[in-house]
Amino acid sequence: MTAPGEPKVTEAQIRAWKGSGHPYKLIAAAVAEWAAGKERGTVLPDDSFFGIEASGRTYQRARVFLAAQGVLEASGGPHYVA
């Protein structure tokens, strides 16, 4: 677990996600970069905010991936910064 104020993921991880070629990891990288500057509990904006063309299912996969990484959380509602 990371200490308060510590990034949940590293820059190296984000670069690797961007270079992976997987659409959900490209989205995850964009969301992780956005979340890094936000307070815990900030609600994730709509998919269109990130400007990456992908299906809703691909965005959902990215959100699940980031929840597993500790970047996002959800409690029966929208995802928010962990």
Gaussian input, Z-matrix of N, CA and C with variables (Angstrom, degrees):
# hf/3-21g

backbone

0 1
 N
 C     1     B1
 C     2     B2     1     A1
 N     3     B3     2     A2     1     D1
 C     4     B4     3     A3     2     D2
 C     5     B5     4     A4     3     D3
 N     6     B6     5     A5     4     D4
 C     7     B7     6     A6     5     D5
 C     8     B8     7     A7     6     D6
 N     9     B9     8     A8     7     D7
 C    10    B10     9     A9     8     D8
 C    11    B11    10    A10     9     D9
 N    12    B12    11    A11    10    D10
 C    13    B13    12    A12    11    D11
 C    14    B14    13    A13    12    D12
 N    15    B15    14    A14    13    D13
 C    16    B16    15    A15    14    D14
 C    17    B17    16    A16    15    D15
 N    18    B18    17    A17    16    D16
 C    19    B19    18    A18    17    D17
 C    20    B20    19    A19    18    D18
 N    21    B21    20    A20    19    D19
 C    22    B22    21    A21    20    D20
 C    23    B23    22    A22    21    D21
 N    24    B24    23    A23    22    D22
 C    25    B25    24    A24    23    D23
 C    26    B26    25    A25    24    D24
 N    27    B27    26    A26    25    D25
 C    28    B28    27    A27    26    D26
 C    29    B29    28    A28    27    D27
 N    30    B30    29    A29    28    D28
 C    31    B31    30    A30    29    D29
 C    32    B32    31    A31    30    D30
 N    33    B33    32    A32    31    D31
 C    34    B34    33    A33    32    D32
 C    35    B35    34    A34    33    D33
 N    36    B36    35    A35    34    D34
 C    37    B37    36    A36    35    D35
 C    38    B38    37    A37    36    D36
 N    39    B39    38    A38    37    D37
 C    40    B40    39    A39    38    D38
 C    41    B41    40    A40    39    D39
 N    42    B42    41    A41    40    D40
 C    43    B43    42    A42    41    D41
 C    44    B44    43    A43    42    D42
 N    45    B45    44    A44    43    D43
 C    46    B46    45    A45    44    D44
 C    47    B47    46    A46    45    D45
 N    48    B48    47    A47    46    D46
 C    49    B49    48    A48    47    D47
 C    50    B50    49    A49    48    D48
 N    51    B51    50    A50    49    D49
 C    52    B52    51    A51    50    D50
 C    53    B53    52    A52    51    D51
 N    54    B54    53    A53    52    D52
 C    55    B55    54    A54    53    D53
 C    56    B56    55    A55    54    D54
 N    57    B57    56    A56    55    D55
 C    58    B58    57    A57    56    D56
 C    59    B59    58    A58    57    D57
 N    60    B60    59    A59    58    D58
 C    61    B61    60    A60    59    D59
 C    62    B62    61    A61    60    D60
 N    63    B63    62    A62    61    D61
 C    64    B64    63    A63    62    D62
 C    65    B65    64    A64    63    D63
 N    66    B66    65    A65    64    D64
 C    67    B67    66    A66    65    D65
 C    68    B68    67    A67    66    D66
 N    69    B69    68    A68    67    D67
 C    70    B70    69    A69    68    D68
 C    71    B71    70    A70    69    D69
 N    72    B72    71    A71    70    D70
 C    73    B73    72    A72    71    D71
 C    74    B74    73    A73    72    D72
 N    75    B75    74    A74    73    D73
 C    76    B76    75    A75    74    D74
 C    77    B77    76    A76    75    D75
 N    78    B78    77    A77    76    D76
 C    79    B79    78    A78    77    D77
 C    80    B80    79    A79    78    D78
 N    81    B81    80    A80    79    D79
 C    82    B82    81    A81    80    D80
 C    83    B83    82    A82    81    D81
 N    84    B84    83    A83    82    D82
 C    85    B85    84    A84    83    D83
 C    86    B86    85    A85    84    D84
 N    87    B87    86    A86    85    D85
 C    88    B88    87    A87    86    D86
 C    89    B89    88    A88    87    D87
 N    90    B90    89    A89    88    D88
 C    91    B91    90    A90    89    D89
 C    92    B92    91    A91    90    D90
 N    93    B93    92    A92    91    D91
 C    94    B94    93    A93    92    D92
 C    95    B95    94    A94    93    D93
 N    96    B96    95    A95    94    D94
 C    97    B97    96    A96    95    D95
 C    98    B98    97    A97    96    D96
 N    99    B99    98    A98    97    D97
 C   100   B100    99    A99    98    D98
 C   101   B101   100   A100    99    D99
 N   102   B102   101   A101   100   D100
 C   103   B103   102   A102   101   D101
 C   104   B104   103   A103   102   D102
 N   105   B105   104   A104   103   D103
 C   106   B106   105   A105   104   D104
 C   107   B107   106   A106   105   D105
 N   108   B108   107   A107   106   D106
 C   109   B109   108   A108   107   D107
 C   110   B110   109   A109   108   D108
 N   111   B111   110   A110   109   D109
 C   112   B112   111   A111   110   D110
 C   113   B113   112   A112   111   D111
 N   114   B114   113   A113   112   D112
 C   115   B115   114   A114   113   D113
 C   116   B116   115   A115   114   D114
 N   117   B117   116   A116   115   D115
 C   118   B118   117   A117   116   D116
 C   119   B119   118   A118   117   D117
 N   120   B120   119   A119   118   D118
 C   121   B121   120   A120   119   D119
 C   122   B122   121   A121   120   D120
 N   123   B123   122   A122   121   D121
 C   124   B124   123   A123   122   D122
 C   125   B125   124   A124   123   D123
 N   126   B126   125   A125   124   D124
 C   127   B127   126   A126   125   D125
 C   128   B128   127   A127   126   D126
 N   129   B129   128   A128   127   D127
 C   130   B130   129   A129   128   D128
 C   131   B131   130   A130   129   D129
 N   132   B132   131   A131   130   D130
 C   133   B133   132   A132   131   D131
 C   134   B134   133   A133   132   D132
 N   135   B135   134   A134   133   D133
 C   136   B136   135   A135   134   D134
 C   137   B137   136   A136   135   D135
 N   138   B138   137   A137   136   D136
 C   139   B139   138   A138   137   D137
 C   140   B140   139   A139   138   D138
 N   141   B141   140   A140   139   D139
 C   142   B142   141   A141   140   D140
 C   143   B143   142   A142   141   D141
 N   144   B144   143   A143   142   D142
 C   145   B145   144   A144   143   D143
 C   146   B146   145   A145   144   D144
 N   147   B147   146   A146   145   D145
 C   148   B148   147   A147   146   D146
 C   149   B149   148   A148   147   D147
 N   150   B150   149   A149   148   D148
 C   151   B151   150   A150   149   D149
 C   152   B152   151   A151   150   D150
 N   153   B153   152   A152   151   D151
 C   154   B154   153   A153   152   D152
 C   155   B155   154   A154   153   D153
 N   156   B156   155   A155   154   D154
 C   157   B157   156   A156   155   D155
 C   158   B158   157   A157   156   D156
 N   159   B159   158   A158   157   D157
 C   160   B160   159   A159   158   D158
 C   161   B161   160   A160   159   D159
 N   162   B162   161   A161   160   D160
 C   163   B163   162   A162   161   D161
 C   164   B164   163   A163   162   D162
 N   165   B165   164   A164   163   D163
 C   166   B166   165   A165   164   D164
 C   167   B167   166   A166   165   D165
 N   168   B168   167   A167   166   D166
 C   169   B169   168   A168   167   D167
 C   170   B170   169   A169   168   D168
 N   171   B171   170   A170   169   D169
 C   172   B172   171   A171   170   D170
 C   173   B173   172   A172   171   D171
 N   174   B174   173   A173   172   D172
 C   175   B175   174   A174   173   D173
 C   176   B176   175   A175   174   D174
 N   177   B177   176   A176   175   D175
 C   178   B178   177   A177   176   D176
 C   179   B179   178   A178   177   D177
 N   180   B180   179   A179   178   D178
 C   181   B181   180   A180   179   D179
 C   182   B182   181   A181   180   D180
 N   183   B183   182   A182   181   D181
 C   184   B184   183   A183   182   D182
 C   185   B185   184   A184   183   D183
 N   186   B186   185   A185   184   D184
 C   187   B187   186   A186   185   D185
 C   188   B188   187   A187   186   D186
 N   189   B189   188   A188   187   D187
 C   190   B190   189   A189   188   D188
 C   191   B191   190   A190   189   D189
 N   192   B192   191   A191   190   D190
 C   193   B193   192   A192   191   D191
 C   194   B194   193   A193   192   D192
 N   195   B195   194   A194   193   D193
 C   196   B196   195   A195   194   D194
 C   197   B197   196   A196   195   D195
 N   198   B198   197   A197   196   D196
 C   199   B199   198   A198   197   D197
 C   200   B200   199   A199   198   D198
 N   201   B201   200   A200   199   D199
 C   202   B202   201   A201   200   D200
 C   203   B203   202   A202   201   D201
 N   204   B204   203   A203   202   D202
 C   205   B205   204   A204   203   D203
 C   206   B206   205   A205   204   D204
 N   207   B207   206   A206   205   D205
 C   208   B208   207   A207   206   D206
 C   209   B209   208   A208   207   D207
 N   210   B210   209   A209   208   D208
 C   211   B211   210   A210   209   D209
 C   212   B212   211   A211   210   D210
 N   213   B213   212   A212   211   D211
 C   214   B214   213   A213   212   D212
 C   215   B215   214   A214   213   D213
 N   216   B216   215   A215   214   D214
 C   217   B217   216   A216   215   D215
 C   218   B218   217   A217   216   D216
 N   219   B219   218   A218   217   D217
 C   220   B220   219   A219   218   D218
 C   221   B221   220   A220   219   D219
 N   222   B222   221   A221   220   D220
 C   223   B223   222   A222   221   D221
 C   224   B224   223   A223   222   D222
 N   225   B225   224   A224   223   D223
 C   226   B226   225   A225   224   D224
 C   227   B227   226   A226   225   D225
 N   228   B228   227   A227   226   D226
 C   229   B229   228   A228   227   D227
 C   230   B230   229   A229   228   D228
 N   231   B231   230   A230   229   D229
 C   232   B232   231   A231   230   D230
 C   233   B233   232   A232   231   D231
 N   234   B234   233   A233   232   D232
 C   235   B235   234   A234   233   D233
 C   236   B236   235   A235   234   D234
 N   237   B237   236   A236   235   D235
 C   238   B238   237   A237   236   D236
 C   239   B239   238   A238   237   D237
 N   240   B240   239   A239   238   D238
 C   241   B241   240   A240   239   D239
 C   242   B242   241   A241   240   D240
 N   243   B243   242   A242   241   D241
 C   244   B244   243   A243   242   D242
 C   245   B245   244   A244   243   D243

   B1=1.4496
   B2=1.5226
   B3=1.3220
   B4=1.4615
   B5=1.5204
   B6=1.3122
   B7=1.4558
   B8=1.5206
   B9=1.3356
   B10=1.4674
   B11=1.5321
   B12=1.3159
   B13=1.4519
   B14=1.5264
   B15=1.3275
   B16=1.4678
   B17=1.5236
   B18=1.3344
   B19=1.4684
   B20=1.5234
   B21=1.3201
   B22=1.4632
   B23=1.5212
   B24=1.3151
   B25=1.4638
   B26=1.5270
   B27=1.3026
   B28=1.4630
   B29=1.5269
   B30=1.3133
   B31=1.4708
   B32=1.5281
   B33=1.3325
   B34=1.4715
   B35=1.5268
   B36=1.3257
   B37=1.4663
   B38=1.5177
   B39=1.3159
   B40=1.4642
   B41=1.5293
   B42=1.3304
   B43=1.4725
   B44=1.5286
   B45=1.3228
   B46=1.4658
   B47=1.5267
   B48=1.3175
   B49=1.4596
   B50=1.5219
   B51=1.3341
   B52=1.4655
   B53=1.5302
   B54=1.3086
   B55=1.4566
   B56=1.5118
   B57=1.3195
   B58=1.4672
   B59=1.5220
   B60=1.3335
   B61=1.4610
   B62=1.5206
   B63=1.3220
   B64=1.4658
   B65=1.5235
   B66=1.3359
   B67=1.4678
   B68=1.5275
   B69=1.3205
   B70=1.4576
   B71=1.5256
   B72=1.3294
   B73=1.4657
   B74=1.5258
   B75=1.3365
   B76=1.4634
   B77=1.5273
   B78=1.3147
   B79=1.4597
   B80=1.5230
   B81=1.3210
   B82=1.4673
   B83=1.5238
   B84=1.3241
   B85=1.4681
   B86=1.5249
   B87=1.3260
   B88=1.4635
   B89=1.5236
   B90=1.3095
   B91=1.4660
   B92=1.5268
   B93=1.3243
   B94=1.4654
   B95=1.5271
   B96=1.3342
   B97=1.4666
   B98=1.5230
   B99=1.3213
   B100=1.4672
   B101=1.5283
   B102=1.3200
   B103=1.4649
   B104=1.5241
   B105=1.3169
   B106=1.4669
   B107=1.5266
   B108=1.2995
   B109=1.4592
   B110=1.5141
   B111=1.3099
   B112=1.4665
   B113=1.5319
   B114=1.3245
   B115=1.4558
   B116=1.5246
   B117=1.3259
   B118=1.4557
   B119=1.5292
   B120=1.3203
   B121=1.4587
   B122=1.5200
   B123=1.3332
   B124=1.4630
   B125=1.5189
   B126=1.3171
   B127=1.4661
   B128=1.5228
   B129=1.3096
   B130=1.4558
   B131=1.5248
   B132=1.3415
   B133=1.4710
   B134=1.5354
   B135=1.3227
   B136=1.4644
   B137=1.5233
   B138=1.3263
   B139=1.4593
   B140=1.5282
   B141=1.3324
   B142=1.4617
   B143=1.5315
   B144=1.3221
   B145=1.4623
   B146=1.5276
   B147=1.3351
   B148=1.4528
   B149=1.5317
   B150=1.3182
   B151=1.4580
   B152=1.5179
   B153=1.3124
   B154=1.4630
   B155=1.5197
   B156=1.3256
   B157=1.4623
   B158=1.5165
   B159=1.3133
   B160=1.4703
   B161=1.5173
   B162=1.3070
   B163=1.4579
   B164=1.5330
   B165=1.3125
   B166=1.4633
   B167=1.5160
   B168=1.3195
   B169=1.4702
   B170=1.5452
   B171=1.3211
   B172=1.4637
   B173=1.5231
   B174=1.3378
   B175=1.4640
   B176=1.5291
   B177=1.3322
   B178=1.4635
   B179=1.5280
   B180=1.3169
   B181=1.4697
   B182=1.5295
   B183=1.3326
   B184=1.4694
   B185=1.5288
   B186=1.3301
   B187=1.4712
   B188=1.5223
   B189=1.3187
   B190=1.4709
   B191=1.5280
   B192=1.3243
   B193=1.4619
   B194=1.5310
   B195=1.3397
   B196=1.4608
   B197=1.5253
   B198=1.3039
   B199=1.4667
   B200=1.5265
   B201=1.3261
   B202=1.4682
   B203=1.5292
   B204=1.3366
   B205=1.4671
   B206=1.5285
   B207=1.3351
   B208=1.4616
   B209=1.5108
   B210=1.3323
   B211=1.4652
   B212=1.5276
   B213=1.3264
   B214=1.4595
   B215=1.5224
   B216=1.3356
   B217=1.4587
   B218=1.5218
   B219=1.3179
   B220=1.4481
   B221=1.5217
   B222=1.3170
   B223=1.4613
   B224=1.5140
   B225=1.3192
   B226=1.4526
   B227=1.5227
   B228=1.3077
   B229=1.4637
   B230=1.5092
   B231=1.3249
   B232=1.4564
   B233=1.5220
   B234=1.3048
   B235=1.4644
   B236=1.5219
   B237=1.3176
   B238=1.4588
   B239=1.5273
   B240=1.3262
   B241=1.4620
   B242=1.5118
   B243=1.3224
   B244=1.4659
   B245=1.5147
   A1=108.94
   A2=116.30
   A3=120.39
   A4=109.94
   A5=115.92
   A6=121.69
   A7=109.33
   A8=117.68
   A9=119.85
   A10=110.83
   A11=116.39
   A12=121.50
   A13=114.16
   A14=116.86
   A15=120.94
   A16=109.28
   A17=118.12
   A18=118.56
   A19=111.19
   A20=115.64
   A21=121.07
   A22=110.95
   A23=115.86
   A24=121.48
   A25=108.08
   A26=115.83
   A27=119.97
   A28=110.89
   A29=114.26
   A30=120.19
   A31=109.96
   A32=116.74
   A33=120.60
   A34=110.62
   A35=117.41
   A36=120.45
   A37=110.29
   A38=116.36
   A39=120.26
   A40=110.58
   A41=117.30
   A42=120.08
   A43=110.32
   A44=116.90
   A45=120.49
   A46=110.73
   A47=117.57
   A48=120.83
   A49=110.22
   A50=116.64
   A51=120.34
   A52=111.31
   A53=117.26
   A54=121.37
   A55=114.28
   A56=117.20
   A57=120.62
   A58=113.62
   A59=116.65
   A60=119.83
   A61=113.34
   A62=117.95
   A63=121.47
   A64=109.30
   A65=118.35
   A66=120.03
   A67=113.48
   A68=118.74
   A69=119.40
   A70=111.21
   A71=117.60
   A72=119.96
   A73=111.13
   A74=118.02
   A75=120.54
   A76=109.70
   A77=115.72
   A78=120.83
   A79=109.57
   A80=117.28
   A81=121.32
   A82=110.60
   A83=117.58
   A84=121.25
   A85=110.17
   A86=117.15
   A87=120.94
   A88=111.11
   A89=116.90
   A90=121.01
   A91=110.56
   A92=118.13
   A93=121.43
   A94=110.64
   A95=117.21
   A96=120.16
   A97=110.49
   A98=117.04
   A99=121.19
   A100=110.19
   A101=117.64
   A102=122.45
   A103=112.77
   A104=117.38
   A105=121.09
   A106=112.37
   A107=117.91
   A108=120.66
   A109=114.08
   A110=117.32
   A111=120.81
   A112=111.43
   A113=115.19
   A114=121.25
   A115=110.05
   A116=115.66
   A117=121.38
   A118=108.59
   A119=115.95
   A120=121.39
   A121=114.32
   A122=117.78
   A123=120.68
   A124=108.69
   A125=116.16
   A126=121.61
   A127=109.70
   A128=115.56
   A129=122.78
   A130=109.23
   A131=118.55
   A132=120.19
   A133=111.53
   A134=114.76
   A135=120.69
   A136=110.53
   A137=115.23
   A138=121.69
   A139=112.46
   A140=117.08
   A141=120.88
   A142=112.34
   A143=117.98
   A144=122.43
   A145=111.61
   A146=116.90
   A147=121.37
   A148=112.90
   A149=118.30
   A150=121.74
   A151=115.22
   A152=117.62
   A153=121.47
   A154=107.18
   A155=116.19
   A156=119.55
   A157=110.13
   A158=115.02
   A159=121.92
   A160=107.48
   A161=115.51
   A162=120.49
   A163=109.87
   A164=114.66
   A165=119.83
   A166=111.42
   A167=115.32
   A168=120.06
   A169=110.91
   A170=116.58
   A171=120.58
   A172=110.25
   A173=117.16
   A174=120.18
   A175=110.56
   A176=116.50
   A177=119.74
   A178=110.12
   A179=116.91
   A180=120.27
   A181=110.47
   A182=117.00
   A183=121.10
   A184=110.51
   A185=117.17
   A186=120.01
   A187=111.28
   A188=116.86
   A189=120.76
   A190=110.15
   A191=116.41
   A192=121.96
   A193=110.26
   A194=117.11
   A195=120.58
   A196=112.27
   A197=117.57
   A198=119.79
   A199=109.35
   A200=117.09
   A201=121.20
   A202=111.08
   A203=117.09
   A204=122.32
   A205=112.11
   A206=117.03
   A207=120.86
   A208=114.83
   A209=116.94
   A210=121.03
   A211=110.65
   A212=116.81
   A213=122.91
   A214=110.82
   A215=114.45
   A216=122.48
   A217=107.98
   A218=115.98
   A219=121.87
   A220=107.62
   A221=115.71
   A222=120.34
   A223=108.85
   A224=115.33
   A225=120.59
   A226=113.34
   A227=117.58
   A228=121.70
   A229=108.81
   A230=116.09
   A231=119.24
   A232=111.93
   A233=116.20
   A234=120.69
   A235=109.14
   A236=115.80
   A237=121.72
   A238=108.66
   A239=115.60
   A240=121.96
   A241=109.21
   A242=115.62
   A243=121.64
   A244=110.86
   D1=145.80
   D2=-177.61
   D3=-93.95
   D4=153.42
   D5=176.78
   D6=-76.74
   D7=157.01
   D8=177.54
   D9=-55.21
   D10=136.19
   D11=-179.97
   D12=86.81
   D13=-15.02
   D14=177.83
   D15=-80.39
   D16=140.74
   D17=177.53
   D18=-64.05
   D19=144.31
   D20=179.80
   D21=-75.55
   D22=-31.39
   D23=178.03
   D24=-131.31
   D25=156.81
   D26=-177.92
   D27=-91.15
   D28=163.98
   D29=175.16
   D30=-61.27
   D31=-36.01
   D32=178.83
   D33=-62.76
   D34=-40.06
   D35=177.77
   D36=-64.21
   D37=-44.30
   D38=-179.58
   D39=-62.55
   D40=-42.78
   D41=177.24
   D42=-61.46
   D43=-41.46
   D44=179.50
   D45=-63.91
   D46=-40.47
   D47=178.66
   D48=-63.80
   D49=-42.55
   D50=179.63
   D51=-63.95
   D52=-34.61
   D53=-178.53
   D54=-86.29
   D55=-2.70
   D56=-174.86
   D57=-73.08
   D58=-27.77
   D59=-176.53
   D60=83.57
   D61=-4.68
   D62=178.11
   D63=-85.95
   D64=123.57
   D65=-177.93
   D66=-55.80
   D67=-39.62
   D68=-178.27
   D69=-66.84
   D70=-30.69
   D71=178.14
   D72=-76.84
   D73=-31.04
   D74=173.61
   D75=-63.21
   D76=-43.12
   D77=177.53
   D78=-65.72
   D79=-43.92
   D80=179.43
   D81=-58.42
   D82=-40.49
   D83=179.18
   D84=-63.07
   D85=-45.06
   D86=179.99
   D87=-63.91
   D88=-42.77
   D89=179.87
   D90=-67.75
   D91=-41.50
   D92=179.51
   D93=-62.84
   D94=-40.55
   D95=177.32
   D96=-64.50
   D97=-41.72
   D98=177.47
   D99=-63.35
   D100=-45.97
   D101=-175.77
   D102=-66.61
   D103=-26.87
   D104=-177.20
   D105=-58.31
   D106=-29.97
   D107=-178.45
   D108=-99.29
   D109=9.46
   D110=-174.70
   D111=-108.87
   D112=154.50
   D113=176.29
   D114=-76.85
   D115=151.08
   D116=174.78
   D117=-54.32
   D118=134.90
   D119=178.99
   D120=95.00
   D121=-7.09
   D122=176.93
   D123=-66.35
   D124=127.31
   D125=-177.09
   D126=-73.31
   D127=135.89
   D128=177.50
   D129=-65.48
   D130=130.58
   D131=178.76
   D132=-69.31
   D133=171.09
   D134=177.08
   D135=-59.18
   D136=156.20
   D137=-179.34
   D138=-53.76
   D139=-37.58
   D140=-176.50
   D141=-62.76
   D142=-22.42
   D143=179.37
   D144=-57.41
   D145=-35.58
   D146=-174.36
   D147=-84.63
   D148=-11.46
   D149=172.74
   D150=64.63
   D151=24.31
   D152=178.54
   D153=-108.98
   D154=120.60
   D155=-179.58
   D156=-73.26
   D157=117.99
   D158=178.37
   D159=-164.35
   D160=163.02
   D161=179.23
   D162=-73.70
   D163=162.09
   D164=175.29
   D165=-59.92
   D166=-33.80
   D167=179.28
   D168=-65.53
   D169=-37.76
   D170=178.50
   D171=-66.96
   D172=-41.61
   D173=176.14
   D174=-62.64
   D175=-40.11
   D176=178.83
   D177=-63.07
   D178=-40.91
   D179=178.11
   D180=-61.24
   D181=-40.32
   D182=178.03
   D183=-64.30
   D184=-41.04
   D185=179.18
   D186=-64.52
   D187=-42.48
   D188=177.85
   D189=-63.13
   D190=-43.09
   D191=177.84
   D192=-58.67
   D193=-45.57
   D194=-178.88
   D195=-71.03
   D196=-29.41
   D197=174.71
   D198=-65.46
   D199=-39.76
   D200=178.00
   D201=-65.97
   D202=-27.77
   D203=179.26
   D204=-84.25
   D205=-8.80
   D206=-179.15
   D207=85.98
   D208=12.68
   D209=-179.43
   D210=-86.02
   D211=-40.16
   D212=-178.93
   D213=-120.52
   D214=159.64
   D215=172.31
   D216=-137.95
   D217=162.15
   D218=173.29
   D219=-149.09
   D220=138.94
   D221=178.88
   D222=-127.14
   D223=65.94
   D224=179.05
   D225=73.96
   D226=12.66
   D227=179.64
   D228=-143.39
   D229=-149.02
   D230=-179.97
   D231=-67.93
   D232=156.94
   D233=175.01
   D234=-74.44
   D235=149.13
   D236=179.18
   D237=-144.10
   D238=166.03
   D239=-178.63
   D240=-67.38
   D241=129.76
   D242=-179.14
   D243=-80.10

